[in-house]
């Protein structure tokens, strides 16, 4: 059993190793195998230890930037498939295969705002935990409740359902 083994992976050099594996394209399952734990254990570690979640997230973002850069180079060099893919994903208002109805567009925008709000909440939560340690959990929950209320209010004011 991997009880207590997570502590080794909270050390800066091991967090960097985890980040590098993710940047190199390894899946969570492959990373868990390299560590010698079950994938479910890694999922639990990500939920319980912000540092592990953040380094894996950063590694994935780095991989995405690397791939995005390579795609952009291919598009600039005349690769038509790369050009189409790039334009459809970076200029959606002009190069979109499907047209959304006004209601669908409104719903998509509300979902996007909700996702952004949830991401902001997660970042804020991580920062509070980092700054105040475990004693900041109650304060953090209070702030998160306020942010949730504000996000729900914004969605309701937009005319869409609050459970979007």
Residue pairs with C-beta under 8 A, 6 or more apart in sequence:
2 36
2 37
2 38
2 41
5 35
5 37
6 45
6 48
6 49
6 52
8 14
9 15
9 18
9 35
9 45
9 52
10 49
10 51
10 52
15 51
15 52
15 55
16 55
18 31
18 52
18 55
18 56
18 59
19 55
19 56
19 58
19 59
19 62
20 59
21 30
21 31
21 34
21 59
22 31
22 55
22 56
22 58
22 59
22 60
22 62
22 63
23 59
23 60
23 62
23 63
23 66
24 59
24 63
25 63
26 34
28 39
28 42
28 43
28 56
29 39
31 42
31 56
32 38
32 39
32 41
32 42
35 42
37 45
42 52
45 52
46 52
46 53
46 56
47 53
50 125
50 126
50 129
50 130
53 126
54 126
71 82
71 85
71 86
72 86
74 82
75 82
75 83
75 85
75 86
84 95
87 94
87 95
88 95
88 96
88 97
100 108
106 158
106 159
106 160
107 160
107 164
109 158
110 155
110 158
110 160
110 164
111 164
113 151
113 154
113 155
113 158
114 151
114 155
114 164
117 147
117 150
117 151
117 154
118 151
120 147
121 144
121 147
121 148
124 140
124 143
124 144
124 147
125 140
125 144
128 136
128 139
128 140
128 143
129 136
129 137
129 140
132 139
132 140
152 162
155 161
155 162
155 164
156 162
